[in-house]
Structures are given as C-alpha cells and as structure tokens.
Amino acid sequence: MVGWTRSHLAHFTFCLFLVTMQLSALLLIAASALVAADHTRTKGAPDVFDQFDGGNLEDGMVGGVEGGVAARVNIVHDDVMLRNHGDGLDAVPYNTSAVNGAQWIYNPSWQLFLNNRDNQLSCLDAFKGDNGELYVHAYGCAKWDSKASEASASNQLWSADPMANLTTIEHVTHTGFCLSQSGADAKVHMKPCNASDPAQLFELRDVPK
C-alpha cells in the first residue's frame, strides 16, 4: 500500500465491498435455483402414499402413527396379486415391478385398505348391487371426503390381520362376508366367510424397499 493516499484506500475498500456484495448475490441466486429445481422435481413426482409415513393428512395422524401398521403391501393369493386397474379389480401374476394399482396399505385402526393408482388414493370397497349381490372394487376414500355418505364409509371397512402369514379379509359392515379369489379368471368376489376355504386366505406381502 506504499504510495497510496487515503482516498485511494477508501476507493479500494468501496470496490472490494461491491465485489463482495455481487458475489453474495450470485451465491444467493444459485442457491435459490437449486431449491427451485429440487422443488420442481419433488412436486412433479409425488407419491400419494408418502403422506402415510407418519405425517398429517387434513390434521389427522396417519400411517404408522395411528394404527401401528403402514407398510406398503401386495395382497397376494396363490402368487397372484390384487390390482386396481382403474375400471375394477383384477388379479395379476405377482411382480414387484408392477407398482401401479397393485400397492396397498392396510391400517387396522381405520380398518381401511388404501390403494394407489396413477397417484390417486382410493379404498377397497364392497357394495350391494340392485340385485342384492355384493360387489367389490376400489372407490374414493370416504374418510377424507366430507360429502361422502355414511353408507360409502361403511362399505370400506375391513378386518384383517397384517401380522399373520395368511389372513382372511372380512367385511366389517357386510357381516359374514369375506374377500375370495378363485376360478380360472382369478377375479375377486365377496363370499360367505369360511376360514377353511383356501380361496379366502391372503398374504399381505411387504413391498420390497
């Protein structure tokens, strides 16, 4: 700094200050861009089941926090699994890579089987048709629909043992009827419960992580 006047030093200090401020601004812009990029990726590919990992859904505790069981499972019978194909239920060969519509969560506290197809939440639902027969499909979950009827909510209640090797899946409201899967088409039906009937025994098989 030999030969520098006080005005030179003041000018140098001011320039250094400007450079520092510019660098700080650039770093802030870069950090904001990274956050925005991360937000875009996250927002673009959410998983509707993620909210059941102990978080909140409309101020209600869900998943592992309430009920103790929130594992993603396949509902398996004779090595075929139950799938919501968007226009009903079918049974397809067990395949861990076949994710869409084939993953479920059973919460024993709520007595609900939750399904994820096209990142849309629905529930296993059994309803009585005009002919008096019971039919089973996946339908919008009444638990989080303020406009849903009491009948719709009742149609979605099931009793199962997620810790058992094999379990019946019995309807709570339609007493004495269980999920059954048999026949050449391997479709699911509602049948009078019979714990000795192999067609009514299912494995809630954990989805590989």
Secondary structure, 3 states (H helix, E strand, C coil): CCCCCHHHHHHHHHHHHHHHHHHHHHHHHHHHHHHHHHHHHHHHCCCHHHHHCCCEECCEECHHHCCCCCCEEEEEECCEEEEECCCCEEEEECCCCCCCCCCEEEECCCCEEEEEECCEEEEEEEEECCCCCEEEEEECCHHHCCCCCHHHHHCCCEECCCCCCCECCEECCCCCEEEEECCCCCCEEEEECCCCCHHHCEEEEECCC
